[in-house]
Amino acid sequence: MYCQGDRQLIDSRAVIDPQAELDEGVTVGPFSIIGADVSIGAGTVIGPHVVVNGPARIGRDNRIYQFASVGEDPQDKKYAGEPTSLEIGDRNVIREFATLHRGTVQDQGVTRIGNDNLMMAYIHVAHDCVLGDHVIMANAASLGGHVIIDDHAILGGFTKVHQFCRIGAHSFSGMGSAINMDLPPYMMAAGQPTKPHGINREGLSRRGFSKDVIQQIKRAYKIIYHSGQRLDAAREEIESLATETPELKILVDFLSHSGRGILR
């Protein structure tokens, strides 16, 4: 049932709008629907029963599994049909029943997904979210609108992130977390109510951070959460540590630009 043409493998039961652009090596499974103003990069595999609506740009070598909904209208009552978009990078895995929505004109009009991310079954990425690279969203993790997820962050299953929050690089949330403030880089959060619980030591070790650097990150955690200092003073102390431990610079920058305040 597959039709081979221009080095594409398109099932004859798929419905593809003539205005969609599919590069060579794209595979589309049966009963999938690819809408107008969608472009899909070489090597990407679209499974069966997937719906991709545009405007949407999907990069190379992605794998989108069955029943995913990609590029649909945002779930925002202010949305009035404006031509907003979804941009997905390369080598992402999007599992069953995932939903990724386009942006709104109240923000930049774009939802952006980086590279090498794993988005497990039933996850939700709302309008205007920005995901970096190597992010993992475990089953049923959900993002409200305008959320930023930095590189290498991991959201445990059923994690919920409130709109306008930011999740820092290399951080980790435990299963069922409900995050309503910014989670700084390198930190772990868990529990009900969700609170910080030390640093993501195991994740940092797996990614090649040295013992000395991990120790300095742990020291920074104690400065923020156990020193009794105001956040401005804690940030200044960590900034002085960053002169010898450059890995702390992203933590200093995060604390300087936190919009909602950090999780306590």
C-alpha positions in Angstrom: 0.0 0.0 0.0 3.0 2.3 0.1 3.8 4.5 -2.9 7.4 5.1 -3.7 8.3 8.3 -5.4 11.1 10.9 -5.1 12.6 8.6 -2.5 9.5 9.0 -0.2 7.5 6.2 1.2 3.9 7.4 1.5 1.1 5.0 2.3 -1.7 5.3 -0.3 -4.3 5.7 2.5 -2.6 8.8 3.9 -4.1 12.2 3.1 -1.5 14.9 2.2 -2.4 18.4 1.2 -0.8 19.4 -2.1 0.7 22.5 -0.4 2.6 20.4 2.1 6.3 20.0 1.4 7.9 16.6 2.2 11.7 16.1 1.7 13.2 12.9 0.4 13.2 10.0 2.7 10.0 11.0 4.5 7.7 8.1 5.5 4.0 8.6 6.2 1.9 5.8 7.5 -1.7 4.9 6.7 -4.6 7.2 7.6 -2.3 10.0 8.6 -3.3 13.6 7.6 -0.7 16.2 6.6 -2.2 19.7 6.2 -1.3 22.7 4.1 1.7 24.8 5.0 3.5 21.9 6.6 7.1 21.1 5.8 8.8 17.9 6.9 12.5 17.3 6.7 14.4 14.3 5.2 14.3 11.0 7.1 11.3 11.9 9.3 8.9 9.0 9.9 5.2 9.8 10.5 3.4 6.8 11.8 -0.2 5.8 11.2 -3.2 7.9 12.3 -1.1 11.0 12.9 -2.5 14.5 12.3 -0.1 17.3 11.4 -1.6 20.8 10.8 0.2 24.0 9.8 1.8 26.3 9.7 4.3 23.8 11.0 8.0 23.1 10.2 9.4 19.7 11.2 13.1 19.0 10.8 15.1 15.9 9.9 15.0 12.4 11.3 12.1 12.8 13.7 9.9 9.9 14.6 6.2 10.7 15.3 4.2 7.8 16.5 0.5 6.9 16.0 -2.3 9.1 17.1 -0.1 12.1 17.9 -1.6 15.6 17.1 1.0 18.0 15.9 0.5 21.7 15.0 -3.1 22.0 16.0 -4.8 25.3 17.0 -3.8 26.5 20.5 -6.2 25.9 23.4 -6.5 29.6 24.2 -9.8 31.4 24.1 -8.0 34.5 22.8 -7.0 32.6 19.7 -8.9 33.9 16.7 -7.5 31.9 13.8 -4.3 33.9 13.3 -1.6 32.1 11.2 0.7 31.1 14.1 3.2 28.2 13.8 5.0 25.3 15.3 8.7 24.6 14.7 10.3 21.3 15.5 14.0 20.6 15.1 15.8 17.3 14.4 15.9 13.8 15.8 13.0 14.2 18.2 10.8 11.3 19.3 7.1 12.1 19.8 5.2 9.2 21.2 1.5 8.1 21.1 -1.3 10.6 21.8 1.2 13.5 22.3 -0.3 16.9 21.6 1.9 19.9 20.4 0.1 23.1 19.6 1.0 26.2 17.7 1.7 29.6 19.2 -0.5 32.7 19.7 -0.1 36.3 18.6 -0.1 37.4 22.3 3.4 35.9 22.5 5.9 35.4 19.6 3.4 33.4 17.6 5.6 30.3 17.6 5.9 27.1 19.7 9.5 25.9 19.4 10.9 22.4 20.0 14.7 21.9 19.7 16.6 18.8 18.9 17.0 15.3 20.3 14.1 15.5 22.7 12.0 12.5 23.9 8.3 13.3 24.4 6.5 10.2 25.7 2.9 9.1 25.4 0.1 11.6 26.3 2.4 14.6 26.9 1.1 18.0 26.1 3.1 21.1 24.9 0.8 24.1 24.9 1.0 27.3 22.9 4.1 29.4 22.9 6.2 26.9 24.8 10.0 26.7 24.0 11.9 23.5 24.5 15.6 23.3 24.2 17.6 20.1 23.3 17.8 16.7 25.0 14.7 17.3 27.1 12.7 14.3 28.3 9.0 14.6 29.1 7.8 11.3 30.6 4.3 10.0 30.1 1.5 12.5 30.6 3.7 15.4 31.5 2.0 18.6 30.5 3.1 22.2 30.0 0.8 25.3 30.2 1.3 28.1 27.8 4.5 30.1 27.5 6.6 27.6 29.4 10.4 27.4 28.8 12.2 24.1 29.2 16.0 24.4 29.1 18.4 21.8 27.8 18.7 18.3 29.4 15.7 18.9 31.8 13.7 15.9 32.7 10.0 16.0 33.7 8.8 12.9 35.5 5.5 11.3 34.6 2.4 13.3 35.2 4.4 16.5 36.0 2.3 19.6 35.4 4.0 23.0 34.7 2.0 26.2 35.2 2.0 28.7 32.4 4.9 31.2 32.2 7.2 29.0 34.3 10.7 28.1 33.3 12.5 24.8 34.0 16.3 25.2 34.2 18.9 23.1 32.4 19.8 19.7 33.9 16.9 19.9 36.4 14.6 17.0 37.3 11.0 16.8 38.5 9.6 13.7 40.3 6.5 11.9 39.2 3.3 13.9 39.8 5.0 17.2 40.4 2.9 20.4 40.1 5.3 23.2 39.3 4.0 26.7 39.7 7.3 28.6 40.0 10.6 28.5 38.2 12.8 25.5 38.8 16.5 26.5 38.7 19.1 24.6 36.8 20.6 21.4 38.3 17.8 21.2 40.9 15.4 18.4 41.8 11.8 19.0 42.7 9.2 16.5 43.9 6.3 16.0 46.3 2.8 17.4 46.9 3.1 20.3 47.3 6.1 20.3 45.0 9.3 21.6 46.6 13.0 21.5 45.8 14.8 18.4 47.0 18.6 18.8 46.4 20.4 18.7 43.1 20.1 16.3 40.2 23.4 14.5 41.2 22.7 11.3 39.2 21.8 13.2 36.0 24.9 15.4 36.3 27.2 12.4 36.9 25.8 10.6 33.9 26.4 13.7 31.7 30.1 13.9 32.7 30.1 16.6 35.3 33.1 16.1 37.6 32.8 15.4 41.3 34.3 18.8 42.1 31.8 20.6 39.9 28.9 18.6 41.4 30.1 19.6 44.8 30.1 23.2 43.9 26.6 22.9 42.5 25.5 21.3 45.8 27.1 24.2 47.6 25.1 26.7 45.5 21.9 24.8 46.3 22.7 25.2 50.0 23.4 28.9 49.5 20.0 29.4 47.9 17.8 27.2 50.1 19.6 26.8 53.5 21.7 29.9 54.1 18.8 32.2 55.1 19.9 34.9 52.7 17.7 36.9 50.4 17.8 35.6 46.8 19.8 38.7 45.6 22.5 38.1 48.2 22.6 34.3 47.4 22.9 35.0 43.7 25.9 37.4 44.3 27.6 34.7 46.4 27.1 32.1 43.7 28.3 34.6 41.1 31.6 34.8 43.0 31.9 31.0 42.9 31.2 31.0 39.2 34.6 32.7 38.6 36.2 29.3 39.4 33.3 27.1 38.4 31.9 28.3 35.1 29.1 25.7 35.2 27.4 28.0 37.8 27.0 30.9 35.4 23.8 29.5 33.9 22.4 29.3 37.5 23.4 32.9 38.1 21.8 34.0 34.9 18.6 32.0 35.6 18.3 33.6 39.1 18.8 37.0 37.6 16.0 36.6 35.0 13.4 34.5 36.8 10.1 35.9 35.9 7.9 34.1 38.4 10.4 33.6 41.2 11.9 30.3 42.0 10.3 27.2 43.5 10.6 27.2 47.3 
